[in-house]
């Protein structure tokens, strides 16, 4: 009797694990395209254009942002958490 209960519990746990993995796989976003290093990108804080190769790259809330300096990145992160 204990073997059957143990097997049922393990099957239930396995079901929920597979379901969670399937949902994560279905809901995953495609990777954001990385621009070439010579592409000009506007800093969202100070509105200065910088090349993607020389920009400070931060990933905030699953989205990639490009900044002209660490100060702009810190300011943006601080403002986005409010």
Backbone bond lengths (Angstrom), bond angles and torsions (degrees), N, CA, C in turn:
res aa  C-N    CA-C-N  psi(-1)  N-CA   C-N-CA  omega(-1)  CA-C   N-CA-C  phi
1 X - - - 1.443 - - 1.520 110.87 -
2 X 1.352 116.31 -41.73 1.461 120.03 179.82 1.523 111.87 -66.02
3 X 1.304 116.46 -32.74 1.461 120.25 178.72 1.518 110.43 -64.50
4 X 1.310 117.81 -41.76 1.465 121.61 -179.80 1.521 110.47 -65.63
5 X 1.307 117.07 -43.38 1.472 120.85 179.07 1.526 109.96 -63.94
6 X 1.322 117.43 -43.16 1.467 121.34 178.97 1.524 110.75 -62.30
7 X 1.314 117.39 -43.42 1.465 121.36 179.19 1.526 110.37 -64.49
8 X 1.319 118.36 -41.62 1.461 121.68 178.36 1.531 111.15 -62.88
9 X 1.310 117.18 -43.03 1.468 120.74 178.34 1.523 110.69 -62.70
10 X 1.316 116.46 -43.57 1.467 120.18 178.89 1.533 111.33 -64.51
11 X 1.315 117.35 -38.55 1.461 120.79 177.72 1.529 111.45 -65.93
12 X 1.303 116.91 -38.58 1.466 120.40 178.00 1.534 110.13 -65.54
13 X 1.315 116.75 -44.22 1.466 120.58 177.83 1.520 110.34 -61.97
14 X 1.311 117.08 -43.47 1.463 121.63 178.44 1.526 110.66 -61.93
15 X 1.317 117.88 -41.51 1.459 122.14 178.81 1.528 110.66 -58.76
16 X 1.337 117.30 -48.51 1.459 120.21 -178.51 1.529 112.01 -66.75
17 X 1.320 116.94 -35.13 1.464 119.68 177.56 1.525 111.19 -66.61
18 X 1.315 117.07 -43.60 1.463 120.98 178.94 1.523 110.11 -66.07
19 X 1.326 116.99 -39.77 1.468 120.05 179.44 1.525 111.02 -64.47
20 X 1.319 118.06 -42.01 1.463 121.26 178.28 1.525 111.02 -63.88
21 X 1.330 116.77 -42.76 1.465 120.48 179.37 1.523 110.84 -64.69
22 X 1.324 116.90 -40.26 1.464 120.42 179.51 1.521 111.15 -65.44
23 X 1.321 117.75 -41.50 1.472 121.03 177.78 1.523 111.14 -63.91
24 X 1.309 116.68 -42.71 1.465 119.92 179.42 1.524 110.42 -64.29
25 X 1.315 117.25 -38.70 1.464 120.99 179.95 1.523 110.69 -68.03
26 X 1.326 117.88 -40.38 1.465 121.82 -179.26 1.527 110.86 -69.97
27 X 1.331 117.42 -39.63 1.451 121.75 -174.22 1.523 114.07 -86.53
28 X 1.337 118.31 -4.04 1.449 118.98 -177.11 1.520 110.50 -66.08
29 X 1.314 114.74 141.51 1.458 121.45 -179.43 1.515 108.49 -86.20
30 X 1.321 116.57 145.71 1.457 117.62 174.86 1.530 109.96 -66.14
31 X 1.302 116.23 149.02 1.463 120.06 -179.72 1.518 110.20 -59.08
32 X 1.323 114.54 138.87 1.452 119.07 176.90 1.513 107.61 -71.84
33 X 1.318 114.33 138.16 1.453 119.21 179.80 1.527 109.36 -67.71
34 X 1.306 116.19 131.75 1.454 120.79 177.31 1.516 107.85 -86.71
35 X 1.342 117.16 124.63 1.456 119.05 -179.93 1.522 110.87 -69.68
36 X 1.328 116.03 157.86 1.454 120.64 176.69 1.515 110.26 -63.22
37 X 1.338 117.10 160.25 1.457 120.20 -174.11 1.520 113.29 -69.25
38 X 1.334 118.37 -17.95 1.462 121.06 -179.77 1.524 113.08 -97.57
39 X 1.311 117.92 2.12 1.467 121.80 -179.52 1.525 108.78 -76.04
40 X 1.337 115.98 134.22 1.466 120.87 179.13 1.522 109.46 -84.37
41 X 1.331 115.91 129.89 1.461 122.49 -178.37 1.528 107.85 -127.70
42 X 1.333 115.49 139.89 1.463 119.68 -178.84 1.527 110.99 -87.95
43 X 1.306 114.96 132.18 1.464 122.20 175.47 1.529 107.75 -68.91
44 X 1.357 118.71 128.21 1.466 120.33 -177.75 1.531 114.08 -71.30
45 X 1.317 118.24 -14.20 1.465 120.63 -177.29 1.526 110.73 -92.55
46 X 1.329 116.70 -60.01 1.466 119.76 -174.08 1.521 113.07 -101.89
47 X 1.332 117.39 0.32 1.472 124.46 175.12 1.533 113.74 64.57
48 X 1.328 117.81 20.64 1.460 122.59 176.50 1.522 108.15 -84.14
49 X 1.326 117.38 143.50 1.457 121.20 176.25 1.519 109.83 -90.53
50 X 1.334 115.63 132.00 1.458 122.16 177.52 1.519 108.49 -132.31
51 X 1.322 116.24 156.95 1.460 118.95 175.37 1.524 108.70 -76.74
52 X 1.317 115.64 147.25 1.465 119.90 -178.51 1.526 111.47 -62.30
53 X 1.330 117.10 -29.40 1.451 120.82 -179.99 1.520 113.85 -69.98
54 X 1.338 116.83 -28.95 1.462 119.62 -178.27 1.523 112.88 -104.25
55 X 1.325 117.89 -0.41 1.456 121.78 -176.42 1.526 111.23 -79.14
56 X 1.321 114.65 155.64 1.461 122.15 172.71 1.525 105.93 -86.39
57 X 1.323 117.05 120.35 1.461 121.69 -175.21 1.520 109.37 -102.40
58 X 1.326 115.77 127.80 1.466 121.91 177.91 1.523 108.35 -128.87
59 X 1.314 116.58 140.41 1.455 120.76 174.03 1.519 107.66 -107.30
60 X 1.332 114.90 114.98 1.457 121.59 -176.03 1.519 108.28 -123.62
61 X 1.305 117.14 122.44 1.468 123.16 -179.57 1.519 111.89 55.34
62 X 1.310 116.66 38.09 1.449 120.98 176.39 1.516 114.71 80.17
63 X 1.325 118.24 4.77 1.459 121.30 179.30 1.521 109.05 -119.97
64 X 1.325 116.36 141.26 1.450 122.19 -176.89 1.534 109.81 -90.81
65 X 1.330 116.02 129.91 1.461 122.43 178.39 1.525 109.06 -122.68
66 X 1.336 115.76 149.24 1.460 122.59 179.69 1.523 108.65 -117.88
67 X 1.345 116.14 131.44 1.451 121.68 -176.93 1.519 110.07 -126.35
68 X 1.343 115.07 156.90 1.465 119.68 178.91 1.523 111.39 -79.64
69 X 1.334 117.64 -24.03 1.468 120.47 -178.33 1.529 110.44 -153.13
70 X 1.319 115.20 167.80 1.461 120.80 176.74 1.526 111.08 -65.11
71 X 1.346 116.65 -33.23 1.463 120.09 179.47 1.520 111.25 -62.29
72 X 1.341 116.94 -43.28 1.464 120.03 178.77 1.528 110.57 -65.29
73 X 1.325 116.50 -38.40 1.465 120.15 178.90 1.527 110.59 -64.39
74 X 1.324 117.33 -43.03 1.472 121.07 178.92 1.528 110.50 -64.44
75 X 1.345 116.31 -42.55 1.467 120.33 179.34 1.531 110.60 -62.05
76 X 1.332 116.76 -44.14 1.465 120.94 -179.41 1.521 110.89 -64.43
77 X 1.329 116.85 -43.39 1.463 120.76 179.71 1.529 110.63 -63.74
78 X 1.327 116.43 -41.01 1.452 121.24 179.69 1.541 110.54 -64.84
79 X 1.323 117.83 -41.38 1.460 122.35 -179.82 1.528 111.72 -71.91
80 X 1.328 117.60 -32.81 1.475 119.84 -177.95 1.518 112.37 -76.73
81 X 1.333 118.31 -17.78 1.459 120.17 179.93 1.529 112.37 -91.11
82 X 1.311 117.06 -5.21 1.474 119.96 179.09 1.497 111.62 -74.36
